Amino acid sequence: MIVRINHVRKARLCNRGAREWFARQGWNWQEFLDNGIDADLLIATEDPYALRAVEAARPVVDSE
């Protein structure tokens, strides 16, 4: 699953904070904006905010 900037926004995370967090991880912010990032990389960090973005990217399942 790919996490994109719209998922970061949907999770109500700060864009500036997310950018700074990416820099601390050594990840390219522009590449993320262009292509997204694999959810497994975010999950591996065990960061609660990263996990919120992953949850926001999960497809909604109709419970009917």
Buried (B, 14 or more C-beta within 10 A) or exposed (E): EEBBBEBBBBBEBEEEEBBEBBEEBEEEBEEBEEEBBEBEEBBEEEBEBBBBBBEBBEEEEEEE
